[in-house]
């Protein structure tokens, strides 16, 4: 359980780092837009409106901002984790650059002073609470300093002219910039946060399912140990009965005893499989075989031990790869076939193929199919229409074993009636290197 928790914590941290990296790339993109906007604004103010600005000093600030953004791009173009402190530093550079440009172009009398709101809102979305309030304090201090030390911009404050006023036009342009940038980038950042939340929710669900599997494994292993002794006792008793004169004289009883011994042997095989899956097989190991042989033997054993009336098995695997026989894999396929048999005792189909390094198995039946609610919750524990305690655990284990092997399981209803369960497993998970 501690291992599962550690994996969850590590993966959750990875999700946080991925989200932080995306947010940093958003800031870099926003900074390039700010560079283009500053160049356009400075050029328009000087060339069109004949506003006197310290062009050299403003271009120097702009050059520093470009250099910082190039360095940021070189550092963050690869997938690297981004911390809150690094995002905080990046926003501080943006605030400092904006402050310097405003200081050189009128301070608080510049209509573009409202761009400080953009930095505050971005910090509220991207940063932790202490960082956000620090940005608020810094921007407030910058505005106060600009109102005291910056020289006013030589613009006529003729607000009575309305939209014709140069200052009012600047305020409108600033509002449009703020609104457009906030809508675009806040939408992107929100999508990133939603994706992070969805990934974390999926991780929590997987951790809960793995915890459930561990508990079931412990229970099954303990039950297998407990069943070993009574099964051995029954085996001895049946052997004694078969040698007794009273039973030898009755062919019907001998036949029933033979059938009981066969079923008992199957029970012992199941118990051994449980112990093997739990890593407690005594002196046993994985069997080296080939994928075609593995599938053919699995189907033969399943068909002999189940009362299926018609079983349509098609093996389309052309290249016979060497594999390691795995009891968990065998039990997974048996579970799918057993569920199909319960839904359709008259007919069950299995088709096996291998292409692109993937083993594809399709199990079909002619039963009533899956209910829509079952398809939506396919593979979740205790999701079953059988109406008995423990129902749905078979498919739950199937989905999790396939996921452990790097594969997937999907289910659907067939147009002609019945259901289909498709298993997709990477062959490299069970394949052996050819000598």
C-alpha positions in Angstrom: 0.0 0.0 0.0 2.8 2.4 0.7 4.2 1.7 -2.7 0.9 2.6 -4.4 0.7 5.8 -2.3 4.2 6.8 -3.2 3.5 6.3 -6.9 0.3 8.4 -6.6 2.3 11.2 -4.9 5.0 11.1 -7.5 2.6 11.1 -10.4 0.6 13.9 -8.9 3.8 15.9 -8.6 4.5 15.2 -12.2 1.0 16.5 -13.1 1.8 19.7 -11.2 5.1 20.1 -13.0 3.5 19.6 -16.4 0.8 22.2 -15.6 3.5 24.6 -14.4 5.5 24.1 -17.6 2.5 24.9 -19.8 1.8 28.1 -17.7 5.4 29.2 -18.2 5.1 28.8 -21.9 1.9 30.9 -21.8 3.8 33.6 -20.1 6.6 33.5 -22.7 4.1 33.8 -25.4 2.3 36.7 -23.6 5.7 38.4 -23.2 6.3 38.3 -27.0 2.9 39.9 -27.5 3.9 42.6 -25.0 7.1 43.2 -26.9 5.2 43.6 -30.2 2.6 45.8 -28.5 5.3 48.1 -27.0 7.1 48.5 -30.3 3.8 49.3 -32.0 2.7 51.8 -29.3 6.1 53.6 -29.2 6.2 53.9 -32.9 2.6 55.1 -33.2 3.0 57.7 -30.3 6.1 59.2 -31.9 5.3 59.0 -35.6 1.5 59.5 -35.6 0.8 61.6 -32.5 4.2 63.3 -32.3 4.5 62.5 -28.6 8.0 63.2 -27.2 9.4 60.0 -25.7 12.9 59.0 -24.5 13.3 56.6 -27.4 16.8 55.3 -26.6 16.0 54.5 -22.9 12.7 52.8 -23.8 14.4 50.7 -26.5 17.0 49.7 -23.9 14.3 48.4 -21.6 12.7 46.6 -24.5 16.0 45.0 -25.5 16.4 43.7 -21.9 12.9 42.2 -22.0 13.6 40.5 -25.3 16.8 39.1 -24.0 15.1 37.8 -20.9 12.3 36.2 -23.0 14.9 34.5 -25.3 16.7 33.1 -22.3 13.4 31.9 -20.9 12.5 30.2 -24.2 15.9 28.5 -24.3 15.4 27.2 -20.8 11.8 26.1 -20.9 11.4 24.9 -24.5 12.2 21.4 -23.2 9.9 19.7 -20.8 11.1 20.8 -17.4 9.3 21.2 -14.1 8.4 24.7 -13.2 7.9 25.8 -9.6 5.8 28.6 -8.1 8.9 30.6 -7.3 10.0 30.5 -11.0 6.6 31.7 -12.2 6.7 34.4 -9.5 10.1 35.6 -10.7 8.9 35.7 -14.3 5.9 37.9 -13.4 8.2 40.2 -11.3 10.3 40.7 -14.5 7.2 41.6 -16.4 6.1 44.1 -13.6 9.6 45.6 -13.5 9.7 46.0 -17.3 6.2 47.7 -17.4 7.2 50.0 -14.5 10.3 51.2 -16.3 8.4 51.8 -19.5 5.7 53.8 -17.7 8.4 55.7 -15.8 9.9 56.8 -19.1 6.5 57.7 -20.6 4.5 59.6 -18.1 3.9 57.3 -15.1 0.4 57.2 -13.9 -0.7 59.8 -16.4 0.0 57.2 -19.1 -3.3 55.5 -19.9 -1.5 52.1 -20.3 -0.8 52.1 -16.5 -3.9 49.9 -16.2 -1.8 47.1 -17.6 -0.7 46.4 -14.0 -4.1 44.8 -13.6 -3.1 42.1 -16.1 -0.1 41.1 -14.0 -2.2 41.0 -10.8 -4.9 38.8 -12.4 -2.3 36.4 -14.0 -0.6 36.1 -10.6 -4.0 35.3 -9.0 -4.5 32.4 -11.5 -1.0 31.0 -11.6 0.6 31.6 -8.2 0.1 30.5 -4.7 -1.7 32.9 -2.3 1.4 34.5 -0.7 3.0 35.1 -4.2 -0.2 36.7 -5.5 -0.5 39.1 -2.5 3.2 40.0 -2.9 2.6 40.9 -6.6 -0.4 43.0 -5.5 1.9 44.9 -3.0 4.7 45.4 -5.5 2.4 46.7 -8.2 0.8 49.1 -5.7 4.2 50.3 -4.6 5.2 50.8 -8.3 2.1 52.8 -9.0 2.7 54.9 -5.9 6.3 55.5 -7.0 5.3 56.4 -10.5 2.8 59.0 -9.3 5.6 60.6 -7.2 8.8 60.3 -9.3 7.7 60.0 -13.0 7.3 63.1 -15.2 3.8 63.5 -16.5 3.2 62.6 -20.1 2.6 65.7 -22.3 -0.9 64.8 -23.3 -3.8 67.2 -23.3 -6.4 66.0 -20.6 -9.3 67.2 -22.7 -11.8 64.6 -21.5 -14.7 66.8 -22.6 -13.9 65.8 -26.2 -14.9 62.2 -25.4 -13.7 59.7 -27.9 -11.7 62.4 -29.7 -9.5 62.8 -26.6 -6.1 61.2 -27.0 -6.0 60.1 -23.4 -9.5 58.5 -23.7 -8.4 56.7 -26.8 -5.4 55.4 -25.0 -7.6 54.2 -22.1 -9.9 52.4 -24.6 -6.9 50.7 -26.3 -5.5 49.7 -22.9 -8.9 48.2 -22.0 -9.2 46.2 -25.2 -5.7 44.9 -24.7 -6.4 43.9 -21.1 -9.7 42.2 -22.0 -8.4 40.4 -25.1 -5.3 39.1 -23.4 -7.2 38.0 -20.3 -9.9 36.2 -22.2 -7.3 34.3 -24.4 -4.8 33.4 -21.8 -7.1 32.9 -18.8 -9.1 30.4 -21.0 -5.9 28.5 -21.8 -4.7 28.5 -18.3 -8.1 27.4 -17.0 -8.1 24.5 -19.5 -4.6 23.5 -18.2 -5.9 23.5 -14.6 -9.0 21.5 -15.6 -6.8 18.9 -17.3 -4.6 18.8 -14.2 -7.7 18.2 -12.0 -9.0 15.5 -14.3 -5.6 13.7 -14.3 -5.4 13.9 -10.5 -9.0 12.5 -10.2 -8.0 9.6 -12.5 -4.9 8.9 -10.3 -7.1 8.9 -7.2 -9.5 6.4 -8.8 -6.6 4.2 -9.9 -5.1 4.3 -6.4 -8.4 3.2 -4.9 -8.8 0.4 -7.4 -5.3 -0.8 -6.8 -5.9 -0.8 -3.0 -9.1 -2.8 -3.7 -7.0 -5.3 -5.7 -4.4 -5.7 -3.0 -7.1 -6.5 -0.5 -8.7 -9.0 -2.8 -5.3 -10.6 -3.5 -4.6 -10.9 0.2 -8.1 -12.5 0.8 -7.7 -14.9 -2.2 -4.2 -15.9 -1.1 -5.4 -16.6 2.5 -8.4 -18.5 1.2 -6.2 -20.6 -1.1 -4.0 -21.5 1.9 -7.0 -22.5 4.0 -8.5 -24.6 1.2 -5.4 -26.6 0.6 -5.9 -28.9 3.5 -9.6 -29.8 3.0 -9.0 -30.4 -0.7 -6.1 -32.7 0.0 -8.3 -34.6 2.5 -11.1 -34.9 0.0 -8.7 -36.2 -2.6 -7.5 -39.0 -0.2 -11.1 -39.9 0.7 -12.2 -40.2 -2.9 -9.1 -42.3 -3.7 -10.1 -44.7 -0.9 -13.7 -44.8 -2.0 -12.6 -45.7 -5.5 -10.7 -48.8 -4.2 -13.5 -50.0 -1.9 -15.4 -53.1 -3.0 -18.8 -51.6 -2.5 -18.1 -48.8 -4.9 -16.2 -51.0 -7.4 -19.3 -53.1 -7.8 -21.4 -50.1 -8.8 -20.3 -48.6 -12.2 -22.5 -45.5 -11.8 -20.9 -44.7 -8.4 -17.4 -45.2 -9.9 -18.3 -42.8 -12.7 -19.5 -40.2 -10.3 -16.4 -40.6 -8.1 -14.2 -40.1 -11.2 -16.1 -36.9 -12.1 -15.7 -35.7 -8.5 -12.0 -36.4 -8.7 -11.7 -34.4 -11.9 -13.6 -31.5 -10.4 -11.4 -31.7 -7.3 -8.3 -31.7 -9.5 -9.6 -28.5 -11.1 -10.2 -26.9 -7.7 -6.6 -27.7 -6.7 -5.4 -26.2 -10.0 -7.3 -23.0 -9.3 -5.8 -22.8 -5.8 -2.3 -23.3 -7.3 -3.0 -20.6 -9.8 -4.1 -18.2 -7.0 -0.9 -18.9 -5.1 1.2 -18.5 -8.3 -0.4 -15.1 -8.9 0.4 -14.1 -5.4 4.0 -15.1 -5.9 3.8 -18.0 -3.5 4.1 -21.0 -5.9 6.3 -23.6 -4.3 9.0 -24.6 -6.8 6.9 -23.4 -9.8 7.8 -20.9 -12.4 6.5 -19.3 -15.5 6.2 -21.7 -18.5 8.0 -21.0 -21.7 5.7 -21.5 -24.6 4.6 -19.7 -27.8 1.7 -17.4 -28.3 -0.3 -19.7 -30.6 0.3 -22.7 -28.3 -0.6 -20.6 -25.3 -3.9 -19.6 -26.8 -4.8 -23.1 -28.2 -4.1 -24.8 -24.9 -6.0 -22.1 -22.9 -9.0 -22.5 -25.2 -8.8 -26.3 -25.0 -8.6 -26.4 -21.2 -11.5 -23.8 -20.9 -13.7 -25.7 -23.3 -13.2 -29.0 -21.6 -14.1 -27.6 -18.1 -17.1 -25.5 -19.1 -20.5 -26.6 -20.3 -20.5 -24.5 -23.5 -22.7 -25.9 -26.3 -20.9 -24.2 -29.2 -17.6 -22.5 -29.1 -16.3 -20.6 -32.1 -12.6 -20.2 -31.8 -10.5 -18.6 -34.6 -6.7 -18.2 -34.2 -5.4 -15.7 -36.7 -2.0 -15.3 -35.2 0.5 -15.9 -38.0 3.8 -15.3 -36.4 4.3 -17.7 -33.5 6.3 -15.7 -30.9 7.9 -17.2 -27.8 6.1 -16.0 -24.6 6.2 -16.6 -20.9 3.0 -18.3 -19.7 1.4 -16.1 -17.1 -1.3 -17.3 -14.8 -2.7 -13.8 -14.4 -3.1 -13.5 -18.1 -4.7 -16.9 -18.4 -7.2 -16.0 -15.6 -8.0 -12.7 -17.2 -9.0 -14.4 -20.5 -10.9 -17.1 -18.6 -12.9 -14.4 -16.7 -14.0 -12.8 -20.0 -15.0 -16.1 -21.5 -16.8 -17.1 -18.3 -18.8 -13.9 -18.4 -19.7 -14.5 -22.0 -20.8 -18.1 -21.2 -23.1 -16.9 -18.4 -24.7 -14.4 -20.7 -24.9 -16.9 -23.7 -24.7 -20.6 -22.7 -25.5 -21.7 -26.3 -22.7 -19.9 -28.1 -19.4 -18.1 -27.3 -16.9 -16.8 -29.8 -13.2 -16.0 -29.4 -10.9 -14.5 -32.1 -7.2 -14.0 -31.6 -4.9 -12.0 -33.8 -1.5 -10.2 -33.6 -0.5 -7.1 -35.5 1.8 -4.2 -34.8 3.2 -5.8 -31.7 -0.2 -6.1 -30.1 -2.2 -9.1 -29.2 -5.9 -8.5 -30.0 -8.6 -10.8 -28.5 -12.3 -10.5 -29.2 -14.8 -12.4 -27.1 -18.4 -12.3 -28.4 -21.7 -13.8 -27.3 -25.3 -13.9 -28.3 -26.8 -12.8 -25.0 -28.8 -9.7 -24.1 -25.8 -7.5 -24.3 -24.6 -4.8 -21.8 -27.0 -2.3 -20.4 -26.1 1.4 -21.2 -25.2 2.0 -17.5 -22.9 -1.1 -17.5 -21.0 0.2 -20.6 -20.6 3.6 -18.9 -19.1 1.9 -15.8 -17.4 -1.0 -17.5 -14.6 -2.4 -15.4 -15.6 -0.7 -12.2 -16.0 -3.0 -9.1 -19.5 -4.3 -8.2 -21.0 -3.1 -11.5 -23.0 -6.1 -12.6 -26.5 -7.1 -13.7 -26.2 -10.6 -12.1 -27.8 -9.5 -8.9 -25.5 -11.4 -6.5 -22.9 -10.3 -4.0 -19.5 -9.7 -5.5 -20.8 -9.4 -9.0 -18.7 -7.4 -11.5 -15.4 -8.3 -9.8 -14.3 -10.5 -12.7 -14.4 -7.7 -15.3 -12.9 -5.4 -12.7 -9.8 -7.7 -12.4 -9.7 -8.1 -16.2 -9.4 -4.3 -16.7 -6.8 -3.9 -14.1 -4.6 -6.9 -15.2 -4.7 -5.6 -18.8 -3.8 -2.1 -17.6 -0.9 -3.5 -15.5 0.4 -5.2 -18.7 0.1 -2.0 -20.6 -3.0 -3.0 -22.5 -6.7 -2.0 -22.5 -10.1 -3.5 -22.5 -13.3 -2.2 -24.1 -16.8 -3.4 -24.5 -19.7 -2.8 -26.8 -23.0 -4.3 -28.0 -23.1 -6.0 -31.3 -25.6 -4.8 -33.9 -26.8 -8.4 -34.5 -27.3 -8.9 -30.8 -25.1 -9.9 -28.0 -21.9 -8.3 -26.6 -18.3 -8.0 -27.6 -15.3 -7.5 -25.2 -12.0 -6.5 -26.9 -8.7 -7.0 -25.2 -5.5 -5.3 -26.5 -2.2 -6.4 -25.0 1.3 -5.4 -26.0 3.2 -8.6 -26.9 6.4 -7.2 -25.4 4.8 -7.6 -21.9 4.8 -11.4 -22.3 7.2 -12.1 -25.1 10.6 -13.7 -24.7 13.7 -12.8 -26.6 14.4 -15.4 -29.3 17.7 -17.2 -28.7 
